[in-house]
Amino acid sequence: MGAKPATLSGLSGLGDIMLTCYGDLSRNRSVGIRLGRGEKLEDILASSSQVGRGGGPGNVLGGGVGVGGCGA
């Protein structure tokens, strides 16, 4: 998708991924956990004072899961 390998493998890239996956304070993780519990994205965004990045694009991507053999 055009990313430079050094961006991901650097400390900031790796740290960002680790925090997103394991950090209790991660906005993205919080949104993902709530989505996994079955809450609607619109309800999550309306009830949260902080918004995970990509709330709009994530909704678009979520609509394509399961299409063309893509699973998540």
Secondary structure, DSSP 8 states (H G I E B T S, - for coil): ----HHHHHSHHHHHHHHHHHH-TT-HHHHHHHHHHTT--HHHHHHH-SS--TTHHHHHHHHHTTTGGG---
